[in-house]
Amino acid sequence: MLRIPVMIIGLFMLLMLSTPSFSQTNFWERTSTEGASPCNVNTLSATETEICAATHEGIFCSNDGGESWISIRPPLSASLQPVHVFLKLDNNRFIASQMTIRSDRSLSGAGPHYSHDGGNTWSQIVPRSAAWSLLALPDGRLFISEHGPTSLGFGVGVSADSGRSWVSMIAGLGVSPDIYSVRLTPNGAILASSFIDLFRLAPGDTTWSSLGLGILSPIWTALETPNGTLFAVTGDYWQLGNGIMHSTNGGSNWLHFNNGLTDFKVRDLVLDTDGRLWAATVDSGVFVSPTADADWQPQNSGLDNLHVNDLVFGPSGRLYAGTEDGVYRSEDLSITSVQTPKAPVPNKFDLEQNYPNPFNPTTKITYSIPQAGNIELKIFNLVGQEVRTLVKTFQRSGSYTVAFDAANLASGVYIYRLRINGQFQQNKKMLLIR
């Protein structure tokens, strides 16, 4: 009989006991996939005790943090139309909206439905073609944002009776205000993100006011921090890709807020109680800005699917991410520290020589800026034609490295140019050899 020394057995047991669990080594872990569980998540919502997911397969809710899920029957079969948004007012009263989103930018939907008996029966609230988002206010009013011609017109609807009846609230929204989201601010105002602008409805007002982004892009969603800083995600469902902008003076001026963000296709923004800003992206998972003004950092350990459609804070201090393959939950954020790396502030503007040089087909360009500003880094050929824009955004002081892939360019000498606030400019040459 094979004899194993006691020391080896002891070491093996020690290793087994000291091996960290999944939740200890990863920031994210997937919620339960046993039985009826969410997949292909469109949006998430949360109450004080539950987390709910609106999905392509139906509606799912969990009262134990995602350890188990209960399926709720949607108004129509999910095989006919995916559930896009779901709001649980209490154990019996639900609102759900289903719609199909097509690649040609067309929509079809049965509109929002109301249930007073826990989802056993549903009644259509009003005929609407598509409902993008639902918002429940502390005073009991409900807001809905919509897209496409409806019985109330375009824009925003409000209900004071738990969704049984609705009136249009579109004064000040302009012409054809397709509204993608409505969000509550810390001071009780409401932000409406539209195809043409970002709007605010002050507490007690009935007319929206423009926050004047002045950009040729739709606004997908927005939020406001307790200190009044505004953040807006540019783009829409079909063409996300312009990243995030922010304003520290109530919307009078807007600047890009994309430094460290490698995926500009942002689906959602949320702010936690410690002032950290979280972003969900289509291709690169979740990013966090540790102080809502620091550079973005990826936070994806344990997140197996990086197509994230929605984020929401649920019970027990956790952040939940709705992805194409289900719902993931974070560590307990009340005990999680996300550190901002510290680096010396450069004392001068500097554009370094690319490395390697000559190169084929990729190289890296490093530059330093001693103060914040609007940065442009562009590539030109020898006759002055622009061939690539590598950077065009607001950046804080620091040193940055950008990769340049010239796989589709011919061999030859190229010029890369750094400009800051349209004034300081520095050029260098680099050689591409095939």
Secondary structure, DSSP 4 states (H G I P E B T S, - for coil): -----HHHHHHHHHHHHHSPPHHHH-SEEE---SSS---SEEEEEE-SS-EEEEESS-EEEESSTTSS-EEE--SS-TTTS-EEEEEE-SSS-EEEEEEEE-TTS-EEEEEEEEESSTTSS-EESS--S-EEEEEE-TTS-EEEEE-S--TT-SEEEEESSTTSS-EE--TTS-SS--EEEEEE-TTS-EEEEESS-EEEE-TT-SS-EE-----SS-EEEEEE-TT--EEEEES-SS---S-EEEESSTTSS-EE--TT-S---EEEEEE-TTS-EEEEESSS-EEEETTSSSPPEE--TT-----EEEEEE-GGG-EEEEETTEEEEE--GGG---PPPP-PPPSS-EEPPPBSSSBSSEEEEEEEESS-EEEEEEEEETTS-EEEEEEEEEE-SEEEEEEEE-TTS-SEEEEEEEEETTTEEEEEEEEE--
